[in-house]
Amino acid sequence: MTNRIAIFLGLFLIAALIMDVMWFGNEHLIYLGKKLFELIEWIAFWR
């Protein structure tokens, strides 16, 4: 992956998150963040 592609993908993801928060709020992002943290802890336990 080149730097140009990585920057474009990063900017695209940030723009998508901003639009999502503007339209739907941030409650579901907080929920998904908590679930992701739980998943990371669970995976670390089995490592």
Buried (B, 14 or more C-beta within 10 A) or exposed (E): EEEEEEEEEEEEEEEEEEEEEEEEEEEEEEEEEEEEEEEEEEEEEEE
